[in-house]
Amino acid sequence: MVEQEPPPDYAGKPTVYLDQNVLDLVVKEKYPAFFSRLMNDYQVVYSDETLREIKRSGRPEVFLAALESMNAMHFKFQTDHTLQPTGGMLITSHSPFQTYATYLGIEPIYDVMLAAAHQTNMKLYGGRKDSSFSAISREQVEVFTAFMSHASEQLALLGEEQPEIATAMKQYMDMLQRQFEIATEVSSGELEKYIDDASGQSGIQAYRSAVGVGPVQFNNVQPPNVIRKLWDMHQELDGYKGMGYVIEDFVGISLHPIYGREMHQHEKVTSVYNVLNVIGYKPDSSLDKEHRHIAAISDAAHASVASHSHVLLSADTAFVSKVRAIYEFLEISTNVYLVTFKDGQIWIED
């Protein structure tokens, strides 16, 4: 039996992050010469969100093989000894198949958590019509408590062998439990104050009706300074005027209300991305439908991780416009390019 050579370590090349629609072009063998040149000049990277979408595709082998053919490396958030994010990134050179197998070990727990956490947003966009915000909040706390119980059982096993790590993890888990309970209680209370289920409007529709601007008005907003232009359109409207808000409040990146600290770059990207969906700038469609809501969550996650790469490639025009606006506002140097396939070739538009 011939042993496979281990993948090479990261050699310091500039990194390129592929949106899922671009990885799909690799799988379909669209203009392979382009991707050969790409991997010569760049280090292709992928994330846990890439793996999550690969699992949903139902064809993991072909996508993992595509990543392996490009010597792609796993790009993930760095954490400290207490499991808190540091704001940095790690690149690991394990085989995508090995990384995927590891991911599958934690994915079921994560998926349950993710599904629970985003039910409130789904209702905001018009889904979950038969559930109140407080009922959804109770569901979320129950799911989170069950997860913490499972994690505590695993922690007890770890404590016998590595007590210091187990102690740090226990402190982190206790903090998470407190933060989650506070966040869900506050958010459900505020949402029920301002959103009337009986009106027949989704929370997002009600918000846009109240402020009087939305997707139609934002169609004419062009770069540069898209986020600042959107803020200029909002700051004199009811709900904003006279409230003492600054642009950081508008896009949700002021001092973190739960953690009490400056948000990390990837957290800011996620927040601004979600705000743009809410106000209606290049919004993702049909977010009251679960499969579309999941796709939008993935898009935000890709934008978040890719903000730490040198280049982001995507074939989604609206996504590219939105991410360029976010990166410009946050002064993120990542170059974002639109990928199109026509006449048998791949074209890159900046």
PLY file of the C-alpha trace (Angstrom):
ply
format ascii 1.0
element vertex 350
property float x
property float y
property float z
element edge 349
property int vertex1
property int vertex2
end_header
0.00 0.00 0.00
1.38 3.42 -1.02
1.24 6.00 1.77
-0.15 9.40 0.87
2.18 12.34 1.33
0.97 14.76 4.00
-0.31 18.08 2.65
2.27 20.89 2.60
2.31 23.49 5.37
1.13 27.02 4.68
3.93 28.77 2.78
2.77 32.36 3.22
1.02 32.95 -0.10
-1.84 35.47 -0.17
-5.10 33.70 0.67
-8.17 33.43 -1.54
-11.56 32.43 -0.12
-14.05 30.84 -2.51
-17.76 31.41 -2.05
-19.74 28.20 -2.49
-20.91 29.14 -5.98
-17.28 29.44 -7.12
-16.39 26.08 -5.57
-19.31 24.72 -7.58
-17.53 25.86 -10.77
-14.50 23.81 -9.72
-16.69 20.73 -9.20
-18.31 21.22 -12.61
-14.83 21.56 -14.16
-15.62 24.94 -15.65
-12.40 26.33 -17.13
-9.93 24.35 -14.96
-6.98 26.39 -16.27
-8.25 29.36 -14.25
-8.20 27.41 -10.99
-4.76 25.97 -11.79
-3.41 29.51 -12.09
-5.30 30.54 -8.98
-3.71 27.86 -6.80
-0.26 28.72 -8.16
-0.58 32.36 -7.12
-2.74 32.02 -4.00
-3.42 29.74 -1.07
-7.04 28.61 -1.41
-8.80 28.52 1.98
-12.19 27.26 3.17
-14.12 27.41 6.43
-16.50 25.43 8.61
-19.28 27.20 6.71
-17.89 25.70 3.49
-18.08 22.27 5.13
-21.62 22.96 6.32
-22.73 23.78 2.78
-20.86 20.76 1.44
-22.83 18.53 3.81
-26.11 20.11 2.72
-25.22 19.45 -0.93
-25.57 15.69 -0.39
-22.39 15.16 -2.43
-19.56 15.80 0.00
-17.01 13.61 -1.80
-16.96 15.68 -5.00
-16.62 19.00 -3.19
-13.95 17.70 -0.82
-12.05 16.27 -3.79
-12.25 19.69 -5.47
-10.79 21.36 -2.37
-8.06 18.74 -2.17
-7.20 19.20 -5.86
-6.41 22.86 -5.08
-4.40 22.04 -1.91
-7.00 24.09 -0.02
-6.42 24.74 3.69
-8.87 25.13 6.55
-9.36 28.73 7.74
-10.83 29.05 11.23
-11.21 31.51 14.08
-8.53 31.39 16.75
-9.53 31.07 20.41
-7.56 31.53 23.61
-7.19 29.08 26.51
-10.66 30.03 27.77
-12.19 29.40 24.31
-12.84 33.11 23.76
-12.24 34.34 20.18
-9.02 36.35 19.86
-9.91 37.99 16.57
-7.14 36.10 14.80
-7.27 33.20 12.35
-5.60 29.81 12.02
-4.71 28.02 8.79
-4.40 24.24 9.03
-3.13 21.98 6.28
-4.99 18.76 7.06
-6.71 17.00 4.17
-10.22 18.41 3.56
-11.53 14.86 4.01
-9.94 14.67 7.47
-11.17 18.15 8.40
-14.67 17.23 7.24
-14.67 14.06 9.34
-13.71 16.13 12.40
-16.41 18.67 11.58
-19.07 15.94 11.39
-18.28 15.05 15.00
-19.45 18.45 16.27
-21.88 19.44 13.52
-25.06 17.80 14.93
-24.77 19.80 18.15
-23.95 23.00 16.28
-26.86 22.55 13.87
-29.36 22.21 16.71
-27.94 25.35 18.32
-27.95 27.28 15.05
-31.51 26.28 14.20
-32.72 27.39 17.63
-30.78 30.65 17.66
-32.16 31.87 14.34
-35.85 31.14 14.91
-36.35 34.70 16.17
-34.93 36.11 12.94
-37.15 33.81 10.89
-40.20 35.16 12.71
-39.00 38.72 12.12
-39.02 38.00 8.39
-42.55 36.54 8.49
-41.99 32.88 9.33
-43.16 31.01 12.47
-46.53 32.80 12.30
-48.11 30.56 14.94
-45.39 31.15 17.57
-44.93 34.16 19.82
-41.48 35.65 20.44
-41.64 34.54 24.08
-42.49 30.95 23.04
-39.53 30.92 20.66
-37.33 32.34 23.42
-38.35 29.47 25.73
-37.52 26.96 22.98
-34.10 28.53 22.56
-33.32 28.40 26.27
-34.42 24.74 26.44
-32.19 23.79 23.50
-29.25 25.72 24.92
-29.70 24.16 28.35
-29.77 20.67 26.80
-26.59 21.47 24.90
-24.88 22.71 28.06
-25.93 19.57 29.90
-24.39 17.42 27.17
-21.22 19.55 27.20
-20.98 19.23 31.00
-21.05 15.45 30.73
-18.18 15.56 28.24
-16.37 18.05 30.46
-16.54 15.68 33.43
-14.69 13.07 31.39
-12.07 15.62 30.33
-11.60 16.82 33.90
-10.16 13.50 34.96
-7.29 13.86 32.49
-6.85 17.62 32.00
-8.30 19.46 35.02
-6.92 22.92 34.09
-8.55 22.89 30.65
-11.77 21.52 32.15
-11.88 24.34 34.73
-11.41 27.02 32.05
-14.11 25.45 29.89
-16.51 25.23 32.84
-16.07 28.96 33.55
-16.62 29.76 29.88
-19.76 27.61 29.71
-21.23 29.22 32.83
-20.65 32.65 31.28
-22.27 31.55 28.01
-25.33 30.26 29.85
-25.79 33.58 31.67
-25.26 35.64 28.52
-27.65 33.53 26.48
-30.45 33.70 29.06
-30.08 37.49 29.38
-29.99 38.00 25.61
-33.06 35.89 24.86
-35.11 37.41 27.69
-34.29 40.99 26.69
-34.73 40.45 22.95
-38.08 38.65 23.20
-39.43 41.32 25.56
-38.38 44.17 23.28
-39.69 42.47 20.13
-43.12 41.82 21.64
-43.30 45.48 22.68
-42.86 46.77 19.15
-44.12 44.04 16.80
-47.80 43.18 16.61
-48.45 39.61 15.44
-52.09 40.47 14.77
-51.18 43.06 12.12
-50.35 40.40 9.54
-47.09 42.17 8.72
-43.70 40.65 9.41
-41.47 42.57 11.79
-39.26 43.57 8.88
-42.22 44.84 6.83
-43.47 46.78 9.85
-40.04 48.32 10.40
-39.63 49.39 6.76
-43.18 50.80 6.69
-42.49 52.78 9.85
-39.25 54.36 8.65
-40.54 54.88 5.11
-37.49 53.64 3.19
-36.50 50.22 1.91
-35.23 48.25 -1.09
-36.81 50.51 -3.74
-35.15 53.66 -2.39
-31.81 51.88 -1.89
-31.60 50.72 -5.51
-30.06 54.06 -6.41
-27.38 53.96 -3.70
-24.04 53.41 -5.42
-20.47 53.14 -4.14
-18.39 54.61 -2.69
-19.43 55.07 0.95
-22.61 53.01 0.64
-23.05 52.47 4.39
-22.63 56.17 5.15
-25.16 57.06 2.44
-27.64 54.59 3.95
-27.11 56.14 7.38
-27.66 59.63 5.91
-31.02 58.38 4.57
-32.04 57.09 8.02
-30.71 59.48 10.65
-33.45 62.11 10.22
-36.29 59.55 10.14
-38.67 58.64 13.00
-37.02 56.15 15.30
-33.56 57.60 14.65
-33.87 61.38 14.82
-33.06 62.86 18.21
-32.03 59.51 19.68
-28.33 60.34 19.85
-27.44 57.49 17.52
-24.19 57.39 15.58
-23.45 55.28 12.53
-21.94 52.50 14.68
-25.26 52.16 16.52
-27.10 52.02 13.18
-25.08 49.02 11.95
-24.87 47.33 15.37
-21.14 47.53 16.01
-20.91 49.82 19.02
-19.63 48.38 22.31
-21.01 44.85 22.54
-24.04 44.91 24.90
-23.58 41.30 26.04
-19.81 40.83 26.10
-18.94 44.39 27.17
-16.00 44.61 24.76
-15.04 45.85 21.32
-16.42 43.47 18.70
-13.94 41.48 16.63
-13.77 42.13 12.90
-15.69 39.00 11.93
-18.44 39.86 14.43
-18.75 43.36 12.97
-19.05 41.97 9.45
-21.86 39.63 10.54
-23.70 42.44 12.32
-23.51 44.88 9.39
-24.51 42.14 6.94
-27.63 41.37 8.98
-28.53 45.06 9.31
-28.32 45.51 5.53
-30.77 42.62 5.14
-33.13 44.20 7.66
-33.18 47.68 6.14
-33.38 46.25 2.61
-30.06 46.98 0.89
-29.50 44.17 -1.65
-31.58 41.94 0.67
-31.53 38.16 0.52
-34.90 36.93 -0.75
-37.69 34.89 0.90
-36.16 34.96 4.38
-39.43 33.73 5.88
-38.64 30.34 4.29
-36.27 28.19 6.31
-34.05 27.06 3.41
-33.56 30.66 2.26
-32.95 31.81 5.81
-30.24 29.14 6.17
-28.67 30.30 2.89
-28.58 33.90 4.16
-26.92 32.77 7.39
-24.29 30.98 5.29
-23.69 34.10 3.20
-23.10 36.19 6.32
-20.74 33.53 7.68
-18.74 33.41 4.42
-18.43 37.22 4.44
-17.30 37.09 8.06
-14.53 34.51 7.56
-13.42 35.89 4.20
-12.79 39.30 5.76
-9.51 37.83 7.03
-8.38 36.60 3.61
-6.63 38.62 0.92
-9.19 37.89 -1.81
-12.85 36.80 -1.84
-14.36 35.35 -5.03
-18.13 35.03 -5.49
-20.55 34.57 -8.40
-23.42 36.29 -6.53
-23.82 39.92 -7.68
-25.93 41.08 -4.71
-23.60 39.37 -2.22
-20.56 41.03 -3.80
-22.19 44.48 -3.66
-23.16 44.03 -0.04
-19.79 42.67 1.07
-17.86 45.38 -0.76
-19.94 48.01 1.06
-19.28 46.34 4.42
-15.54 45.90 3.90
-15.19 49.50 2.70
-16.98 50.84 5.78
-14.97 48.68 8.19
-11.73 49.48 6.32
-11.06 45.82 5.57
-8.46 45.40 2.84
-9.82 42.15 1.35
-10.36 42.45 -2.41
-13.83 41.23 -3.45
-14.29 40.09 -7.05
-17.36 38.98 -8.98
-16.85 35.74 -10.90
-18.82 35.02 -14.08
-18.64 32.09 -16.49
-19.39 32.88 -20.11
-18.12 31.76 -23.51
-16.34 28.84 -21.87
-14.17 31.09 -19.71
-14.16 32.51 -16.20
-14.15 36.29 -15.96
-13.25 38.37 -12.91
-14.90 41.76 -12.41
-13.74 44.28 -9.85
0 1
1 2
2 3
3 4
4 5
5 6
6 7
7 8
8 9
9 10
10 11
11 12
12 13
13 14
14 15
15 16
16 17
17 18
18 19
19 20
20 21
21 22
22 23
23 24
24 25
25 26
26 27
27 28
28 29
29 30
30 31
31 32
32 33
33 34
34 35
35 36
36 37
37 38
38 39
39 40
40 41
41 42
42 43
43 44
44 45
45 46
46 47
47 48
48 49
49 50
50 51
51 52
52 53
53 54
54 55
55 56
56 57
57 58
58 59
59 60
60 61
61 62
62 63
63 64
64 65
65 66
66 67
67 68
68 69
69 70
70 71
71 72
72 73
73 74
74 75
75 76
76 77
77 78
78 79
79 80
80 81
81 82
82 83
83 84
84 85
85 86
86 87
87 88
88 89
89 90
90 91
91 92
92 93
93 94
94 95
95 96
96 97
97 98
98 99
99 100
100 101
101 102
102 103
103 104
104 105
105 106
106 107
107 108
108 109
109 110
110 111
111 112
112 113
113 114
114 115
115 116
116 117
117 118
118 119
119 120
120 121
121 122
122 123
123 124
124 125
125 126
126 127
127 128
128 129
129 130
130 131
131 132
132 133
133 134
134 135
135 136
136 137
137 138
138 139
139 140
140 141
141 142
142 143
143 144
144 145
145 146
146 147
147 148
148 149
149 150
150 151
151 152
152 153
153 154
154 155
155 156
156 157
157 158
158 159
159 160
160 161
161 162
162 163
163 164
164 165
165 166
166 167
167 168
168 169
169 170
170 171
171 172
172 173
173 174
174 175
175 176
176 177
177 178
178 179
179 180
180 181
181 182
182 183
183 184
184 185
185 186
186 187
187 188
188 189
189 190
190 191
191 192
192 193
193 194
194 195
195 196
196 197
197 198
198 199
199 200
200 201
201 202
202 203
203 204
204 205
205 206
206 207
207 208
208 209
209 210
210 211
211 212
212 213
213 214
214 215
215 216
216 217
217 218
218 219
219 220
220 221
221 222
222 223
223 224
224 225
225 226
226 227
227 228
228 229
229 230
230 231
231 232
232 233
233 234
234 235
235 236
236 237
237 238
238 239
239 240
240 241
241 242
242 243
243 244
244 245
245 246
246 247
247 248
248 249
249 250
250 251
251 252
252 253
253 254
254 255
255 256
256 257
257 258
258 259
259 260
260 261
261 262
262 263
263 264
264 265
265 266
266 267
267 268
268 269
269 270
270 271
271 272
272 273
273 274
274 275
275 276
276 277
277 278
278 279
279 280
280 281
281 282
282 283
283 284
284 285
285 286
286 287
287 288
288 289
289 290
290 291
291 292
292 293
293 294
294 295
295 296
296 297
297 298
298 299
299 300
300 301
301 302
302 303
303 304
304 305
305 306
306 307
307 308
308 309
309 310
310 311
311 312
312 313
313 314
314 315
315 316
316 317
317 318
318 319
319 320
320 321
321 322
322 323
323 324
324 325
325 326
326 327
327 328
328 329
329 330
330 331
331 332
332 333
333 334
334 335
335 336
336 337
337 338
338 339
339 340
340 341
341 342
342 343
343 344
344 345
345 346
346 347
347 348
348 349
